[in-house]
């Protein structure tokens, strides 16, 4: 599932390859991928529109059109947005194709079909229900140590769950939550409100460090994630604990442990991340 580093990788890739490009026509193959507008209106609005900017909020990609509209792309589990030459057959699970003036195409592919593209008015983007409830962006200036301290103080939940709560901090999912907590030396089941000021300071710096390195490595490709040019992410080669159950901790050689938290797998080192 694309998390902040993967969506940022797609965003920056598209910014380089297709920003300012003009859409010639749109083909909608799976109508369920388009939300909130009719397919006719979607195709009509996009035909001739310029993709004027690419922004990110948490795990959402926002594509501004030159007209007063914007697209909100939600990748969910398996969504991909790939810019490529417009030749050859469309790969399986291609649901929407934006054909660009100049002979390229932007292809939305989504095996599991949970993802979507919404067409909204540009001035409604911030207030849109998909975005308005998001917490501070995990890479944004608003995630200060003070803000993180307020969030942890107000939560009785395990810190890992708080990190993944998009209404509190937007962008962190299951993979990076485990990696961040390992980097910070914090046990994933630690009650958020019990974290001391020093641990919160370290946690904030670990969030930035892990996400920044992951962006530099073009995100993580376990199965589905592809960059905007169809390439692979590389951060899976940097994993310290994620998907490494029973393998030696890279820091202390203690076998990495996997537990279930809130229905999701959490990986940690019981030596490096001791419960308080
Ligand atoms: Zn260890």
Boltz pocket constraint, residues with backbone or C-beta under 6 A from the ligand:
constraints:
  - pocket:
      binder: B
      contacts: [[A, 249], [A, 250], [A, 251], [A, 252], [A, 253], [A, 254], [A, 269], [A, 270], [A, 271], [A, 272], [A, 273]]
      max_distance: 6.0
